Amino acid sequence: MRLRKIISGPAFRAWFPLVLLLVLAGCSSRDYPQSTLDPKTDFTHMIDHIFMTTVKWAVVVFVLVEGALVFAIFKFRGKPTDPEPVQTHGNTMVEIVWTIIPAVILALIAVPTIRGIFETSEVPTDAIRVEVIGHQWWWEFRYPDQKVVTANELHVPSGKKIALFMTTADVLHSFWMPQLAAKRDVFPRRATTLWFTAPEPGNFTGQCAEFCGIQHGRMGFRVFVDPPEEFDAWVADQQVGSPLVNAGVVGPDSSRPADSAAAQARAAHDSLMAAGNALFLSGGCIGCHAMVGTPMAGQMGVMGPNLSHVGSRTTIVANLLQNTPENVARWLRDPQAVKVGALMKLPRKLTEDEIKTLVAYLEAHK
């Protein structure tokens, strides 16, 4: 009677739709980009198996305990006229049973958990090695065997094991790819490891998952799982001008254009590169960024991302903005307005013509 009164009351009718809306807002589809409930690799399938095993046993325990409780409430509820019940002080058999059953359940959970800990901690020796370096607030990726250095976009081939060796150049970070691998804290002067195999091509997002300063929430990255042939083509492109190949030095293009139109296009491109290179050197960019065709081409460990192939990336500013001329110009115009606290500080305000030249120069570096 009392429950019926509460349900029919105005307060319940006013608040119930809002509460229901909030509950539904917490539900998301399996395509949510940062969902851990949609595993895509062998690593995340192992973790998901452990999680679901724990959940299933938790459901069994909940149903049995709550079922026994509800049964006892209705079966043995007392009445005012009932006599005093017989007092029981301990029951050895019951105590043994309720000790053994939880121990068995815990063992059934512990065995796959411990096995999973060992399996996920052992880095495969036949994997493609990628060195991950966390910076405030962006990610650097180095492929020592492929001799490639890039930033904020990790490319890996499908069907092949990937081994990440992670550290940080400044403060504590945490590398997290929800659909591809677990979260791993990343420490200064210490390497942590992570591995995975993605069977199918795809495009995924990742995030720093440990508070590391004012722009922690905007320290994102993307992971591209490419078909093997596309990954090989990407590596070949990225090796041109890489600081790990001939110290980043690229010889002049001595080929001859086939016709006058091609010659004019070559001349326009060369003019753009010369103007952009001069502005890159004089505008202070070289102080923080390595770039092919500059004295910093072969430098490693610089403060900012390597820009030798910045035009080929889909995003800029650690996956914050799409890589479009408009967004690059916005970033060059006032980095602090885009990402407060970013370490990129311009020595002087660039003119609109300078910004236009730099945008074209950067976008041309594919």
N, C-alpha and C positions, 0 to 999 in steps of 0.2 A: 504493500500500500504506500509506504513511504517512498520506495523507489519510483513508483508510478507518479507520485506527486512531484518528485524532483525532475523526471523526464518531461513532464507536461508544463513545468514552470517556465517563466519568461527568460530567466537567466540561462537555462540549458539551451533553449532555442536560439538565444543570441550568441552563445559562445561555441556551441558544437560545430557549426559550419566552419568557423575560423580554425578550431583545433584540427578538424578533418583536413582543411586546406594545408595546414602546416605539415601534417603527417604525409600527405600526398606529395608535398614539395620535396620531402626527403627521399622520395623514390625517383630513380633515374633509369633510363634505358641502358642496355648493355653496351651501347655505343658511346657512352660518356667517356671523353678522352682520358680522364684521370682515374678511371675505375679499376680497382684491384679485383673485381668480380668477373672480369672478362680476360682470363689469362691467355697469352699468345705464344709462350715459349715453354720449353721443357722445364726451365727453372720455375716459372710462375705456376705451371701445372703441378709441380711437386708441392709448392706452398699451398695452393688451393686444395689439394688432396688432404693435407694435414688439417687445414682449416675446416673443411667440410666433415672430416672424421670427428673432430672435436665438437662441431655443432650437432652432428647426429647423435653422439653419445649424450650431449647436454640435453637434447630434446627427449631422449629416452629417460634420463634421470628425472627431468621435469615432469613428464607425464606420469611416471610411476609414483613419485613422491606426492605430487599434487593430487593425483587420482586417489592414492591411499588416504590423503588428508580429507578430501571431500567425502569419500566413502565413510570414513570414521565420523565425520561431523554429522552426517545424516543417519547413519546406522546406530550410533551409540549416543546420540544427544540425550541429555537427561531431561526429566520432567520434575516439576516441584514435588510430586508425590513419591518419586523414586527413593528407595532406601540408600544409605551410604554404601558405595561400591566397595568391593573387596580390594584391599590395598596390596599391591605387588611390589616387592623390593628386589628389582633386578631379574634378568632372565638370561642365563649364560648362552643358550642357543641363539636367541635373538641378537645378542651382542656380537657373537661370532659371525652371524650372517651379515649384519650391517657393517662389519669390518671387512669381510672378504669381498663383498660385492663392490664397494668403492675401490678397493685395491686392484681388483681385476679390471675395472673400467679405466682407472688411471694407467695401468700397464698397457691397455689397448691403445691409449692415447700417446703414452710416452714412447713406445717402440717406434712408430712411424715418425714421431717428432725428432728423436735422437738420430734415426737413420737419415732424415732430411737435413739435419744440421751438418752431418759429415758429408753428405753428397753435395750440398750447396757450398761447402767451404773448400772443397777440393777443386782447384783450378785445372782444367784440361791442359795438357802439354801441347796438343796439336791445334790449339785455337789461334785465331788472328789476335794479336796483341794490340791493345789500344791504351795509351797513357792518357788519363783524365786529370786535368789540373783545375781546381776551383779557384776563381778570383772574385773579388768584390767588383761587380756582380755579374759574372759571365763565366762560361766554361770553355776551356781549351782542350782540344783533342789532338793527340799526336799518334801517328802510325809509324813506329820505328822501322818495321820491315818494309812497308810500302813507301816510306820516306815522304809522308804527307803531314802537314800541319794545318788545322782548321779551327774554327770556333763556333760554338753554339749549335752546330748541326752535325750529328754523328751519323755517318753512313756505314752500314754493314751489309754483307751479302746474305741472302736467305739461304738456309740449309747448312750454314757453316758455324762452328763454335766461335764465340767471341769472348775474349778474356780482357777485362778492364782492370788496370792497375791505377789506383786513384790516390791523389794527394792534393794538397792545397798550397797556394803561394802566400796566403795570409792567415785568415781566421778559420775556425771550424765551419765546414759546410757539410751537406748531406746530399748524396747523389741518389735520385729516385726516379725510376721508370716504372710506373704502376703496372702496366700490362706486359712488360718485358722482363723485369727482374725486381728483386727486393730493394729496400732502402739500405744504403750503406753510409755511415758517417765517414767523412773525409778529413784527415788530420794533417797539420803541418809536420814535415820531416818524418812522415810515416806512411807507408803504402797499405791501403786496404784493397781487397780484390772482389771481383764480381764476375760471373760468367753467365752466358745464355746462348741458346740457339733458336733463332726465329725461323720456322719452317716456311712461312709465306711472306711475300712482299707486303709492305704497308708503311704507313706514316703515323708516328706516335709522338706524344709530348712527354716531357720530363720536367722536373722541378727540383730546386734546392729545398730540402725538407728540414733544415736546421737553421734557426734564426741566426743570421750573420750580419745584421746591420739594417739600415733604413730601407734598402731596396731588396731585402731578402725575398719578398713576395714576387718580385719581378726578375728573379734569377732563373729563367726557364731555358729550355733547349728543345730541340726536335731530334727524333731518331728516324732515319730513313732506312728501311729494310729493302734493299734493292735486289733484283735478280742478279745472279753472279756476273753475267756479261755487262750489265749496266754498272755494277760496282767497279769492275775492272776498267771500264771506260772513264768513270769518275776519277779513279786513282790516276790514270794516265793524264787526265786534264790537270789534276791538282799537283802533280809532280813538276809541272812547268812553273818555275819560279819558286818552288818550295825551298825553304831554308835548309832542308836536309839533302837537297840535290844541288851539287856544284855551288854551295853557299848562296843559293838563290839567284845566281847570275844566269841570265838568258841571253844568248847571242843575238845579234841583229838579224832581222829577216831579210835575207838576200834574194828572195824569189822575185821574179819580174811579173808585174800584172799583165794579164792576157790582152787587155784592151785599154783604151783611154778612160773609159768609165771606171774600170777597176783601179787605174792609176790615180784618178782623181779621188776615189774613195780612200785609197791608201794614203794619199797626201793629207786628206782631211783628218783621217784617223791619227796619223803621225803628228799633225799639228795639235790636235786635241791632247794627245798623250804628253807632248812636250810642254804645253801650257799647264796641264794638270799636274805634271811632275814638278814643274817649277813652283807652283803654288803649294803643293804638298810639302816641299822642302822648306819654303819660306814661311809657311803659315803655322809651323810648329807641330804638324802632324807626325813628322819623323821622330820627334822626341819620345813618342809612346808606341808607335806602330811600325812593324816590319812591312815592307812593300817591295815587290819585285821592281827592278829598275832604279832603286835608290840605294844609297850606302848602307841602309839597314836591312837589305834584302835577306841576308843570311843570319840575322840576329834571332836568338831564341831567348825566351824568358823576359821579353819586353813587357811594359806595363799594360798595353792594350792588345786587342786581337790582331792576328796577322791578317792583313788586308789584300794579299796578293790575288785572291780569288773572291773577293767580297761580292762582286757582281753576280756570282753564281748561286749565292745563298738566297733562300726564300724569305728569310726574315732578318731583321737587324735588331740591335739593342737587346740581345738575349731573348729572342722570340717574342719581344714586346710589339714590334711593328712589322708589317709586311714590307719586303724590300722593293719599294717603289721609288721613283725619282722624287715624288712629293714628300715621302717620309724621310728619305735621306736628307733632303733639303731642310726639313723641319728639325732634324737632329743636329745638323751642322749650324743651323741658325741659332739655336739655344738649347744645348744638351740638358741643362738644369731644369728647363721648363718641361722636358719630356720625362726625365728620370732624376728626381731631386736627390742630390748627394752623389751622383755619378762622378767618377774620378776624372772624366773627360772635361777639362776646363780650357777654353780657348784663350790664347794669349792676347787676342784682340778680336773685335767684332768683325766678321767677314761681311763684305759687301754682297749684294744680290748677284752681281756678275761673277764674283769669286765663288759664291755658292753654286751657281749654275755650272761653272767650269769644273769644280770639284765633283759635283754630282755626276756629270757626264764621264769624268775620268774614273771615278770609282765604279760606276755601272759598267764601264767598258772592260773591267778586269773580271772576266768570266773564268 
